Amino acid sequence: MANSSKTDRVSHERVRGHVVDVDVVIAGGGPAGCAVAAALADLGLSVLLVDAGVDRHKQLAGELLHPPGVRDLRALGFGDVVAAWPAQPVRGFAVRFQAPAHTLILPYGSGITGLSLEHAALTVPLQESVARRPGVTLLSRARVTAVDRNDARGVRLRFSSQGAEHAIDARLLVAADGRASPVRRMLGIAEHHQRLSTMLGVTVDSACLPHPEHGHQFVGGPVHALAYAIQPGVARVMVDLPLGSSASMLKARPELLLALPSHLKAEVQRALEQQPAPRMASNDDWLAETVWTGSAVLVGDAAACCHPLTASGMASCFHDARALQEALHRHPGHIARALEHYANERRPAQRTRVALASALYSAFAGQDDGMWALRMGLRRYWERSPRGARASMALLSSEEPRMRVMAREYLRVVGHAFIAMLSLHGQGGRLRSAAPLLRSAGPPLRDAVASAVEQVGSWLHRRIRRPVYRLARAGWASPRRAFASNR
């Protein structure tokens, strides 16, 4: 970052190796951490943003932002940053089915656009902007190393910076340190984790994309791929490979790119030859068992992470930032109640996001008869139901967070899949796909039930078993005063 040395100097002047009180410590200075820092500084809170300082130019990470995420960023005061981004417009998704070959366009809606740009070009300006906010101190090349205390009174934690360890007391700790979140583990929060695949990313000439100003999904081939422009003339193509795969494997087996149009396939092969070290990342499902404990809360991928085919990660983390801001504004001085409010607001949406990505990944990449039938169901549903296409895009873009809507839409797709199978029966159609197709409906329904049970349990906790919190005395007018009085 251009101002990182100045930022570090200011931070050390404030910390100097002693125990120093701040209102909020945020672990992680990526998009999620920057959004939360801006949101809470707007409430008048003092924020210490601790960032590890990784080279974001080497990361294969979030680059496509759905319209709800763009709106949330502007609402958080980043409108000037968004306007200055070298971003490309995204008007929806083009889904290309490999067999039989057919492309469907799923638009966001009239006049609504998302944005896409290279990850570092997106993240670095956010950091630079939030570091200039009153009340925000950005400490780069630093890491949280231990959480020594976390209860209703606040947190005491340690962090390392430039070879020294420091201790700090804060009223609130926010873990925005990504899917593998070391802070989540320090807090003792259990997690559900599944490694899915390996993602390989290369850049190609954006003229090879069949549908300008759209994200592309290439489904049904030996491997799944997605692509989108990241700057004028340049597009990112990401290829989903089996676990343990490498770029050399894809070079040796070009037939894996069968789902791509021939000209794009040739461009990817050329990029593999010319870019000796393509960007790689693992694709994982992560879901924390809870998003808050004591005076600590999880946001962004630290709370929930899924396969990137939905490109929902950044929109979701900006929703988290605004929800946390609203919760603290609504319950000034009542940290436990505010974090419970945040969890009730965002936990169902995080579950929905992970479940949707899992279901779509199985449908897009699966090679068995059941997944073939499900792809036919998706194609038939989107072709014949404009309402269904709009509902799918609302879920995909994080505009629609409700699990019951996701389960309902999935069952409708299954219904269309059965109709498609029956229509093909006279041509040797695949009725043997019925059993695996029915089994495919199980996980989304289980997720919907689990989400409903969790919401009912949360409602009972609020209405019946709510503990007696040590609440702030009457008369506190702002979150800043409420935080200060608890030190």
C-alpha positions as CSV (number, residue, x, y, z in Angstrom):
1,M,0.0,0.0,0.0
2,A,1.2,3.5,-0.8
3,N,0.8,4.8,2.7
4,S,1.6,1.6,4.7
5,S,4.8,3.0,6.3
6,K,2.9,6.1,7.6
7,T,0.1,3.9,8.8
8,D,2.5,1.6,10.7
9,R,4.3,4.5,12.3
10,V,1.0,6.0,13.6
11,S,0.0,2.6,14.9
12,H,3.1,2.0,16.9
13,E,2.9,5.4,18.4
14,R,-0.5,4.4,19.7
15,V,0.5,0.9,20.9
16,R,4.2,1.1,21.9
17,G,4.1,-2.4,23.4
18,H,1.7,-1.5,26.2
19,V,-1.9,-2.6,27.0
20,V,-4.0,0.0,25.2
21,D,-7.8,0.2,25.1
22,V,-9.7,0.5,21.8
23,D,-13.3,-0.2,21.1
24,V,-12.9,-2.7,18.3
25,V,-10.0,-4.9,17.0
26,I,-10.6,-6.3,13.5
27,A,-8.4,-9.2,12.5
28,G,-7.9,-9.2,8.7
29,G,-7.7,-6.2,6.3
30,G,-9.3,-7.7,3.2
31,P,-12.6,-6.6,1.8
32,A,-14.5,-7.9,4.8
33,G,-12.2,-6.2,7.4
34,C,-12.2,-2.9,5.5
35,A,-16.0,-2.9,5.2
36,V,-16.4,-3.6,9.0
37,A,-13.8,-1.0,9.9
38,A,-15.7,1.6,7.9
39,A,-19.1,0.5,9.3
40,L,-18.0,0.7,12.9
41,A,-16.0,3.9,12.6
42,D,-19.2,5.5,11.3
43,L,-20.7,4.7,14.7
44,G,-18.0,6.8,16.4
45,L,-16.0,3.7,17.6
46,S,-12.2,3.5,17.7
47,V,-11.0,0.7,15.4
48,L,-7.7,-1.1,15.2
49,L,-7.5,-3.0,11.9
50,V,-4.8,-5.7,12.1
51,D,-3.7,-7.0,8.6
52,A,-1.1,-9.6,7.8
53,G,0.0,-7.7,4.8
54,V,-0.1,-10.6,2.2
55,D,0.7,-9.8,-1.4
56,R,-2.8,-9.5,-2.9
57,H,-1.4,-9.4,-6.4
58,K,-0.6,-13.1,-6.1
59,Q,-3.9,-14.2,-4.6
60,L,-6.7,-16.0,-6.6
61,A,-9.6,-14.4,-4.6
62,G,-12.8,-12.4,-5.0
63,E,-13.0,-10.4,-8.2
64,L,-16.7,-10.3,-9.1
65,L,-19.1,-8.2,-7.1
66,H,-22.9,-8.6,-7.4
67,P,-25.1,-5.5,-7.4
68,P,-26.1,-5.8,-3.7
69,G,-22.5,-5.7,-2.8
70,V,-21.9,-2.6,-4.9
71,R,-24.9,-0.9,-3.1
72,D,-23.6,-1.9,0.3
73,L,-20.1,-0.5,-0.5
74,R,-21.5,2.8,-1.5
75,A,-23.7,2.9,1.6
76,L,-20.6,2.3,3.7
77,G,-19.0,5.5,2.2
78,F,-16.8,3.8,-0.4
79,G,-18.6,5.5,-3.4
80,D,-15.5,7.4,-4.5
81,V,-13.4,4.1,-4.4
82,V,-16.0,2.3,-6.5
83,A,-16.1,5.1,-9.0
84,A,-12.3,5.1,-9.3
85,W,-12.0,1.3,-9.8
86,P,-10.8,0.1,-13.2
87,A,-13.8,-2.2,-13.1
88,Q,-15.8,-3.9,-15.9
89,P,-19.6,-4.0,-15.8
90,V,-21.4,-7.3,-15.2
91,R,-25.0,-7.5,-16.3
92,G,-25.6,-11.1,-15.2
93,F,-24.5,-14.6,-16.0
94,A,-24.2,-16.6,-19.3
95,V,-24.5,-20.3,-18.5
96,R,-23.2,-22.6,-21.3
97,F,-24.4,-26.2,-21.1
98,Q,-22.0,-28.6,-22.7
99,A,-24.3,-31.4,-23.8
100,P,-26.4,-30.6,-25.6
101,A,-24.6,-27.3,-26.3
102,H,-26.8,-24.4,-25.3
103,T,-26.3,-21.0,-23.6
104,L,-28.8,-19.3,-21.3
105,I,-28.5,-15.6,-20.2
106,L,-29.5,-14.9,-16.6
107,P,-29.7,-11.1,-16.2
108,Y,-29.7,-9.2,-12.9
109,G,-32.5,-7.0,-14.1
110,S,-33.0,-3.8,-16.1
111,G,-30.4,-1.2,-15.4
112,I,-28.7,-3.2,-12.6
113,T,-25.1,-4.1,-12.9
114,G,-22.4,-5.7,-10.9
115,L,-18.6,-5.1,-11.3
116,S,-15.5,-7.2,-11.8
117,L,-11.8,-6.3,-11.5
118,E,-8.6,-7.9,-10.4
119,H,-8.4,-8.7,-6.7
120,A,-5.6,-6.4,-5.7
121,A,-7.1,-3.5,-7.7
122,L,-10.2,-4.0,-5.7
123,T,-8.7,-4.5,-2.2
124,V,-5.8,-2.1,-2.0
125,P,-7.9,1.1,-2.6
126,L,-10.4,-0.1,0.0
127,Q,-7.5,-0.4,2.5
128,E,-6.1,3.0,1.6
129,S,-9.5,4.6,1.9
130,V,-10.4,3.1,5.3
131,A,-7.0,4.0,6.7
132,R,-7.9,7.6,6.2
133,R,-11.2,7.3,8.2
134,P,-11.3,9.1,11.5
135,G,-11.1,6.6,14.3
136,V,-9.4,3.8,12.2
137,T,-5.8,2.7,12.7
138,L,-4.5,0.3,10.1
139,L,-1.6,-1.9,11.3
140,S,-0.1,-3.9,8.5
141,R,2.3,-6.8,8.6
142,A,0.7,-7.8,11.9
143,R,-1.2,-10.9,13.1
144,V,-3.4,-11.7,16.1
145,T,-1.5,-14.5,18.0
146,A,-3.7,-15.2,21.0
147,V,-7.0,-14.4,22.6
148,D,-6.4,-14.5,26.4
149,R,-9.8,-13.4,27.5
150,N,-13.2,-13.3,25.8
151,D,-16.3,-12.7,27.9
152,A,-19.2,-10.2,28.3
153,R,-16.7,-7.6,29.6
154,G,-14.7,-7.6,26.4
155,V,-11.5,-9.3,25.0
156,R,-7.8,-9.2,25.7
157,L,-5.7,-10.4,22.9
158,R,-2.1,-10.4,21.7
159,F,-0.7,-9.6,18.3
160,S,2.7,-9.6,16.7
161,S,4.1,-6.7,14.7
162,Q,7.6,-6.3,13.3
163,G,9.0,-9.0,15.6
164,A,7.4,-7.8,18.8
165,E,4.3,-9.0,20.6
166,H,1.8,-6.5,22.0
167,A,-1.3,-6.9,24.2
168,I,-4.5,-5.0,23.9
169,D,-7.9,-4.8,25.5
170,A,-11.0,-4.2,23.4
171,R,-14.7,-4.2,23.8
172,L,-15.2,-6.2,20.6
173,L,-13.1,-8.5,18.5
174,V,-14.1,-9.1,14.8
175,A,-12.6,-12.0,13.0
176,A,-12.4,-11.1,9.3
177,D,-9.4,-13.2,8.6
178,G,-10.7,-15.5,5.9
179,R,-12.0,-19.0,5.5
180,A,-9.2,-20.7,7.5
181,S,-9.5,-18.0,10.2
182,P,-6.9,-18.5,12.9
183,V,-8.9,-16.2,15.2
184,R,-11.9,-18.5,14.8
185,R,-9.9,-21.3,16.2
186,M,-8.4,-19.2,19.0
187,L,-12.0,-18.5,20.0
188,G,-12.7,-22.3,20.2
189,I,-15.5,-22.1,17.6
190,A,-16.0,-25.4,15.9
191,E,-16.3,-25.6,12.2
192,H,-17.6,-27.9,9.4
193,H,-15.0,-28.1,6.7
194,Q,-14.9,-30.0,3.4
195,R,-12.2,-29.7,0.7
196,L,-13.9,-29.7,-2.7
197,S,-11.4,-29.2,-5.5
198,T,-8.5,-27.0,-6.7
199,M,-9.0,-23.8,-8.7
200,L,-6.6,-22.7,-11.4
201,G,-6.7,-19.2,-12.7
202,V,-5.2,-17.7,-15.9
203,T,-5.8,-14.5,-17.8
204,V,-6.8,-14.4,-21.4
205,D,-8.0,-12.0,-24.1
206,S,-11.5,-10.9,-23.1
207,A,-12.5,-10.9,-26.7
208,C,-12.7,-14.7,-26.4
209,L,-15.7,-14.4,-24.0
210,P,-18.9,-15.2,-25.9
211,H,-21.0,-12.7,-24.0
212,P,-19.4,-9.4,-23.1
213,E,-20.3,-7.8,-19.8
214,H,-21.4,-11.1,-18.3
215,G,-19.9,-13.7,-16.0
216,H,-19.6,-17.0,-17.7
217,Q,-20.3,-20.5,-16.3
218,F,-19.2,-23.5,-18.5
219,V,-21.0,-26.6,-17.1
220,G,-21.4,-30.2,-17.8
221,G,-17.9,-30.9,-19.2
222,P,-15.2,-33.0,-17.6
223,V,-14.3,-29.9,-15.5
224,H,-16.3,-26.9,-14.5
225,A,-15.0,-23.4,-15.5
226,L,-16.0,-19.8,-15.0
227,A,-14.8,-16.6,-16.6
228,Y,-15.3,-12.8,-16.5
229,A,-13.5,-9.7,-17.6
230,I,-11.2,-8.0,-15.0
231,Q,-10.0,-5.0,-17.0
232,P,-10.3,-3.8,-20.6
233,G,-9.1,-6.5,-22.9
234,V,-8.3,-9.0,-20.1
235,A,-10.5,-11.8,-18.6
236,R,-9.9,-14.2,-15.8
237,V,-10.7,-17.9,-16.5
238,M,-10.9,-20.2,-13.5
239,V,-10.9,-24.0,-14.0
240,D,-12.1,-26.3,-11.3
241,L,-9.7,-29.3,-11.0
242,P,-9.8,-32.4,-8.9
243,L,-8.0,-32.2,-5.5
244,G,-4.2,-32.5,-5.9
245,S,-4.2,-31.5,-9.6
246,S,-1.7,-29.1,-11.1
247,A,-1.3,-26.9,-14.1
248,S,0.8,-29.6,-15.8
249,M,-2.1,-32.0,-15.6
250,L,-4.4,-29.6,-17.4
251,K,-1.7,-29.0,-20.0
252,A,-1.3,-32.7,-20.6
253,R,-5.1,-33.3,-20.8
254,P,-6.6,-30.5,-23.0
255,E,-9.8,-32.6,-23.4
256,L,-10.7,-31.6,-19.9
257,L,-11.6,-28.2,-21.3
258,L,-14.4,-29.7,-23.5
259,A,-17.1,-27.4,-22.0
260,L,-15.3,-24.2,-23.3
261,P,-15.9,-22.8,-26.8
262,S,-13.0,-23.8,-29.1
263,H,-11.5,-20.3,-29.3
264,L,-11.6,-19.8,-25.5
265,K,-10.2,-23.3,-25.0
266,A,-7.3,-22.5,-27.3
267,E,-6.7,-19.2,-25.5
268,V,-6.6,-21.0,-22.1
269,Q,-4.1,-23.5,-23.5
270,R,-1.9,-20.7,-24.8
271,A,-2.1,-19.0,-21.4
272,L,-1.0,-22.2,-19.7
273,E,2.1,-22.2,-21.9
274,Q,2.9,-18.6,-21.5
275,Q,2.1,-18.2,-17.8
276,P,4.4,-20.8,-16.1
277,A,3.0,-20.2,-12.6
278,P,-0.8,-19.7,-12.8
279,R,-2.6,-18.7,-9.7
280,M,-3.9,-21.6,-7.7
281,A,-6.3,-21.9,-4.7
282,S,-8.2,-24.6,-2.9
283,N,-12.0,-24.7,-3.1
284,D,-13.6,-25.4,0.3
285,D,-16.9,-25.4,2.2
286,W,-16.5,-23.8,5.7
287,L,-19.3,-23.2,8.1
288,A,-18.7,-22.1,11.6
289,E,-21.0,-23.6,14.2
290,T,-21.7,-20.2,15.6
291,V,-20.8,-16.7,14.5
292,W,-20.4,-15.1,17.9
293,T,-19.1,-16.0,21.3
294,G,-18.5,-13.7,24.3
295,S,-17.5,-10.3,22.8
296,A,-16.2,-11.8,19.5
297,V,-17.9,-12.1,16.2
298,L,-17.2,-13.7,12.8
299,V,-17.8,-11.9,9.5
300,G,-17.2,-12.8,5.8
301,D,-15.4,-16.1,5.0
302,A,-14.5,-16.6,8.6
303,A,-18.2,-17.2,9.3
304,A,-19.0,-19.1,6.1
305,C,-17.2,-19.9,2.8
306,C,-18.2,-21.9,-0.2
307,H,-17.2,-22.8,-3.8
308,P,-16.5,-19.6,-5.8
309,L,-18.9,-20.4,-8.6
310,T,-21.6,-18.2,-7.2
311,A,-19.1,-15.3,-6.8
312,S,-21.1,-14.3,-3.7
313,G,-18.2,-14.0,-1.2
314,M,-17.8,-10.2,-1.3
315,A,-21.4,-9.3,-1.5
316,S,-22.0,-11.5,1.5
317,C,-19.2,-10.0,3.6
318,F,-20.5,-6.4,2.8
319,H,-23.9,-7.5,4.0
320,D,-22.2,-8.8,7.2
321,A,-20.6,-5.4,7.8
322,R,-23.8,-3.5,7.4
323,A,-25.7,-6.0,9.6
324,L,-23.1,-5.6,12.4
325,Q,-23.3,-1.9,12.1
326,E,-27.1,-1.9,12.4
327,A,-27.0,-4.4,15.4
328,L,-24.6,-2.2,17.3
329,H,-26.5,0.9,16.5
330,R,-29.8,-0.7,17.6
331,H,-28.3,-2.0,20.9
332,P,-25.8,0.6,22.1
333,G,-24.0,-0.7,25.1
334,H,-25.5,-4.1,24.9
335,I,-22.7,-6.0,23.1
336,A,-24.1,-9.5,23.7
337,R,-27.6,-8.5,22.6
338,A,-26.1,-6.7,19.5
339,L,-24.1,-9.7,18.5
340,E,-27.1,-12.0,19.0
341,H,-29.1,-9.7,16.8
342,Y,-26.3,-9.8,14.1
343,A,-26.3,-13.6,14.3
344,N,-30.1,-13.9,13.9
345,E,-29.9,-11.5,10.9
346,R,-26.9,-13.1,9.1
347,R,-26.7,-16.7,10.1
348,P,-29.6,-17.9,7.9
349,A,-28.2,-16.1,5.0
350,Q,-24.7,-17.6,5.5
351,R,-26.3,-21.1,5.6
352,T,-28.2,-20.4,2.4
353,R,-25.1,-19.2,0.6
354,V,-23.1,-22.3,1.4
355,A,-26.1,-24.7,0.6
356,L,-26.7,-22.9,-2.7
357,A,-23.1,-23.1,-3.8
358,S,-22.9,-26.8,-2.8
359,A,-26.1,-27.7,-4.8
360,L,-25.0,-25.7,-7.9
361,Y,-21.5,-27.2,-7.8
362,S,-22.9,-30.7,-7.7
363,A,-25.3,-29.9,-10.6
364,F,-22.7,-28.1,-12.7
365,A,-19.7,-30.4,-12.2
366,G,-21.3,-33.8,-11.4
367,Q,-20.9,-36.5,-14.0
368,D,-23.4,-39.1,-12.9
369,D,-26.9,-39.6,-14.4
370,G,-28.6,-37.7,-11.5
371,M,-26.6,-34.6,-12.1
372,W,-27.0,-34.8,-15.9
373,A,-30.8,-34.9,-15.2
374,L,-30.5,-32.0,-12.8
375,R,-28.7,-29.9,-15.4
376,M,-31.5,-30.6,-17.8
377,G,-33.9,-29.5,-15.2
378,L,-32.1,-26.2,-14.7
379,R,-32.0,-25.6,-18.4
380,R,-35.7,-26.3,-18.8
381,Y,-36.7,-24.2,-15.7
382,W,-34.7,-21.2,-16.8
383,E,-35.9,-21.4,-20.4
384,R,-39.6,-21.7,-19.5
385,S,-39.9,-19.6,-16.4
386,P,-38.6,-16.0,-16.4
387,R,-39.7,-15.8,-12.8
388,G,-37.6,-18.9,-12.0
389,A,-34.6,-17.3,-13.7
390,R,-35.1,-14.1,-11.7
391,A,-35.4,-16.1,-8.4
392,S,-32.2,-18.0,-9.2
393,M,-30.3,-14.8,-9.8
394,A,-31.6,-13.3,-6.6
395,L,-30.2,-16.3,-4.7
396,L,-27.0,-16.3,-6.7
397,S,-26.3,-12.6,-6.0
398,S,-27.2,-12.8,-2.3
399,E,-30.2,-10.5,-2.8
400,E,-32.4,-13.4,-1.6
401,P,-31.1,-14.9,1.7
402,R,-33.9,-17.2,2.8
403,M,-33.2,-21.0,2.9
404,R,-36.8,-21.9,2.3
405,V,-36.7,-20.0,-1.0
406,M,-33.6,-21.8,-2.0
407,A,-35.2,-25.2,-1.1
408,R,-38.4,-24.3,-2.9
409,E,-36.4,-23.4,-6.1
410,Y,-34.4,-26.5,-5.9
411,L,-37.5,-28.7,-5.7
412,R,-38.9,-26.9,-8.8
413,V,-35.7,-27.7,-10.7
414,V,-36.0,-31.3,-9.6
415,G,-39.6,-31.3,-10.9
416,H,-38.4,-29.9,-14.3
417,A,-35.7,-32.6,-14.4
418,F,-38.3,-35.3,-14.1
419,I,-40.3,-33.8,-16.9
420,A,-37.2,-33.6,-19.1
421,M,-36.4,-37.3,-18.4
422,L,-39.9,-38.4,-19.2
423,S,-39.9,-36.4,-22.5
424,L,-36.7,-38.3,-23.5
425,H,-37.9,-41.7,-22.5
426,G,-39.0,-42.6,-26.0
427,Q,-35.5,-41.7,-27.3
428,G,-33.8,-44.0,-24.8
429,G,-34.0,-41.4,-22.0
430,R,-32.5,-41.9,-18.6
431,L,-35.2,-43.0,-16.2
432,R,-32.4,-44.7,-14.2
433,S,-31.5,-41.2,-13.2
434,A,-34.6,-40.9,-11.0
435,A,-33.1,-42.4,-7.9
436,P,-29.9,-40.3,-7.8
437,L,-32.0,-37.3,-8.8
438,L,-34.3,-37.8,-5.8
439,R,-31.3,-38.3,-3.5
440,S,-29.9,-35.0,-4.7
441,A,-32.9,-33.2,-3.1
442,G,-31.9,-34.5,0.3
443,P,-29.0,-32.1,1.2
444,P,-30.9,-28.9,0.4
445,L,-34.0,-30.1,2.3
446,R,-31.8,-31.1,5.3
447,D,-30.1,-27.6,5.2
448,A,-33.5,-26.0,5.1
449,V,-34.7,-28.0,8.2
450,A,-31.4,-27.3,10.0
451,S,-31.7,-23.6,9.3
452,A,-35.4,-23.5,10.5
453,V,-34.5,-25.4,13.7
454,E,-31.6,-23.0,14.4
455,Q,-33.9,-20.0,13.9
456,V,-36.6,-21.5,16.2
457,G,-33.9,-22.1,18.8
458,S,-32.7,-18.6,18.5
459,W,-36.2,-17.2,18.9
460,L,-36.8,-19.4,22.0
461,H,-33.5,-18.1,23.5
462,R,-34.5,-14.5,23.0
463,R,-38.0,-15.0,24.3
464,I,-37.7,-17.6,27.0
465,R,-34.1,-18.3,28.1
466,R,-32.4,-15.0,27.6
467,P,-29.7,-14.6,30.3
468,V,-29.6,-11.6,32.5
469,Y,-27.0,-9.3,30.8
470,R,-25.1,-6.7,32.6
471,L,-26.6,-3.8,30.7
472,A,-25.4,-0.3,30.5
473,R,-27.1,2.3,32.6
474,A,-29.8,4.4,31.1
475,G,-28.8,7.7,29.5
476,W,-26.1,6.4,27.1
477,A,-26.7,8.1,23.8
478,S,-24.2,6.4,21.5
479,P,-22.3,3.2,20.9
480,R,-19.1,5.2,21.6
481,R,-20.2,6.2,25.1
482,A,-21.4,2.7,25.8
483,F,-18.1,1.1,24.8
484,A,-16.1,3.6,26.8
485,S,-18.1,3.0,30.0
486,N,-17.4,-0.7,30.0
487,R,-13.6,-0.3,30.0
